[in-house]
């Protein structure tokens, strides 16, 4: 079987629903990876507006804001310039690099640095405080008043490994 080309942050294996949205100035300035989680943001305009997820969700951004695959094409920096993107909602099967690689504790100076999260098939996933897929409840770890985070929005279908070029396959259920 031929190798799956992996030239994007998020590879679509089975498509669910897709919604065009406007993005906040913060998101446009900061950029994002394909597959990164987003959540609804308030707007006084007639628009669907999203920003970075902090554990809540509206969907995930299908394409990164400045991916290598878009270099030298009409898509280069198109989304942040025009403040538009497309989010995935519903049932999807994706392969993505937009997941937390290191534990919340090790990223925040609590305990040893660089402790990898060990993902396995069927692990339940939610969005981290940075909007990446993770199996850790970062609301509880950060003592967020919204804890615990029970917004499970996907499952690991295939854990990241050198064989998958460190992509994680996610069965999305938003």
C-alpha positions as CSV (number, residue, x, y, z in Angstrom):
1,X,0.0,0.0,0.0
2,X,1.4,3.4,-0.9
3,X,2.4,5.8,1.9
4,X,-0.1,8.5,2.9
5,X,1.4,11.8,1.9
6,X,2.0,13.9,5.0
7,X,2.5,17.5,3.9
8,X,-0.1,19.2,6.0
9,X,-0.7,19.6,9.7
10,X,-4.1,17.9,9.4
11,X,-4.9,15.1,6.9
12,X,-8.5,14.3,6.3
13,X,-9.3,10.6,6.2
14,X,-13.1,10.8,6.5
15,X,-15.0,14.1,6.2
16,X,-17.7,15.3,8.5
17,X,-19.3,18.7,8.5
18,X,-17.4,21.9,7.6
19,X,-18.4,25.5,8.4
20,X,-16.8,28.7,7.1
21,X,-16.1,31.0,10.0
22,X,-14.5,34.4,10.8
23,X,-11.5,34.4,13.1
24,X,-10.5,36.8,15.9
25,X,-7.7,39.3,15.5
26,X,-5.8,37.3,18.2
27,X,-6.0,34.1,16.1
28,X,-5.1,35.9,12.9
29,X,-2.0,37.5,14.5
30,X,-0.9,34.3,16.3
31,X,-1.5,31.8,13.6
32,X,-2.5,28.1,14.1
33,X,-1.9,24.6,13.0
34,X,-4.3,22.5,11.0
35,X,-6.2,20.3,13.4
36,X,-6.0,22.8,16.2
37,X,-9.1,23.3,18.3
38,X,-11.1,26.5,18.3
39,X,-14.1,27.8,20.3
40,X,-16.9,30.3,19.7
41,X,-16.1,33.9,20.4
42,X,-18.6,36.7,21.0
43,X,-19.2,39.2,18.1
44,X,-21.4,42.2,17.6
45,X,-21.5,41.4,13.8
46,X,-23.6,38.9,11.9
47,X,-20.9,36.2,11.8
48,X,-19.7,33.0,13.3
49,X,-16.5,34.0,15.1
50,X,-13.9,31.6,16.6
51,X,-10.7,32.0,18.6
52,X,-8.2,29.6,20.2
53,X,-9.8,26.8,22.3
54,X,-9.0,26.8,26.0
55,X,-10.7,23.5,26.5
56,X,-14.1,24.4,25.1
57,X,-14.9,23.7,21.4
58,X,-16.6,24.8,18.3
59,X,-14.6,22.5,16.1
60,X,-11.1,22.2,14.7
61,X,-9.4,24.3,12.1
62,X,-9.0,22.2,8.9
63,X,-5.9,24.0,7.5
64,X,-3.0,25.7,9.2
65,X,-2.6,29.5,8.8
66,X,0.8,29.2,7.1
67,X,1.4,25.6,6.1
68,X,4.4,24.5,4.0
69,X,1.9,22.9,1.5
70,X,0.5,26.3,0.8
71,X,3.8,28.0,0.0
72,X,3.8,29.6,-3.4
73,X,0.1,29.1,-4.0
74,X,-3.0,31.3,-3.8
75,X,-3.6,29.9,-0.3
76,X,-0.4,31.4,1.2
77,X,-1.4,33.4,4.3
78,X,-5.0,33.7,2.8
79,X,-6.8,32.8,6.0
80,X,-5.1,35.2,8.5
81,X,-5.2,38.1,6.0
82,X,-8.9,37.8,5.3
83,X,-9.8,36.6,8.8
84,X,-11.6,33.6,7.5
85,X,-11.1,29.8,8.1
86,X,-13.0,26.6,7.8
87,X,-13.7,24.4,10.9
88,X,-14.6,20.7,11.1
89,X,-17.6,19.7,13.1
90,X,-19.4,16.4,13.6
91,X,-17.8,13.0,12.8
92,X,-14.4,13.1,11.2
93,X,-11.3,10.8,11.0
94,X,-8.2,12.9,10.8
95,X,-4.5,12.4,11.2
96,X,-2.8,15.4,12.8
97,X,0.4,16.8,14.4
98,X,-1.7,19.2,16.5
99,X,-1.7,17.3,19.8
100,X,0.1,17.9,23.1
101,X,3.4,16.0,23.0
102,X,4.4,16.8,26.6
103,X,2.4,16.6,29.9
104,X,0.9,19.8,31.3
105,X,3.1,19.5,34.4
106,X,6.3,19.3,32.4
107,X,5.3,22.2,30.1
108,X,4.6,24.4,33.1
109,X,7.7,23.7,35.3
110,X,5.9,21.3,37.7
111,X,8.1,18.2,37.9
112,X,10.7,17.1,35.3
113,X,10.7,18.8,31.9
114,X,10.0,17.0,28.7
115,X,7.7,14.2,30.0
116,X,6.0,12.7,26.9
117,X,2.3,11.9,27.0
118,X,1.9,8.2,26.1
119,X,-1.1,7.9,23.7
120,X,-2.8,4.6,23.0
121,X,-5.7,3.5,20.7
122,X,-9.1,4.3,22.3
123,X,-7.8,7.0,24.6
124,X,-10.5,9.7,25.0
125,X,-9.4,13.1,23.9
126,X,-10.3,16.7,24.6
127,X,-8.7,20.1,23.9
128,X,-5.9,21.4,26.0
129,X,-5.8,24.9,27.4
130,X,-3.8,25.7,24.2
131,X,-6.4,24.1,21.8
132,X,-4.4,20.9,21.0
133,X,-5.7,17.4,21.3
134,X,-4.8,15.8,24.6
135,X,-5.9,13.0,26.9
136,X,-5.1,15.1,30.0
137,X,-7.7,17.1,31.8
138,X,-5.8,20.4,31.9
139,X,-8.7,22.2,33.6
140,X,-8.1,20.0,36.7
141,X,-4.3,20.1,36.5
142,X,-4.4,24.0,36.2
143,X,-7.0,24.2,39.0
144,X,-9.3,26.0,36.6
145,X,-12.7,26.9,38.2
146,X,-14.4,25.0,35.3
147,X,-12.8,21.7,36.3
148,X,-13.2,18.9,35.6
149,X,-13.3,19.0,31.8
150,X,-15.8,16.5,30.6
151,X,-15.9,17.7,27.0
152,X,-14.5,14.5,25.4
153,X,-14.5,15.2,21.7
154,X,-12.6,12.4,20.1
155,X,-10.7,9.1,20.5
156,X,-7.2,8.0,19.5
157,X,-7.5,5.6,16.5
158,X,-3.8,5.3,15.9
159,X,-1.2,6.6,18.4
160,X,1.6,8.7,17.2
161,X,4.9,6.9,16.4
162,X,7.9,7.0,14.1
163,X,5.9,4.7,11.7
164,X,3.1,7.4,11.4
165,X,5.8,10.2,11.3
166,X,4.4,11.3,14.6
167,X,0.9,12.0,13.3
168,X,-1.9,10.9,15.6
169,X,-5.1,9.6,14.0
170,X,-8.2,10.9,15.7
171,X,-11.8,9.8,15.5
172,X,-13.5,13.1,16.0
173,X,-17.0,13.4,17.5
174,X,-17.8,17.1,18.0
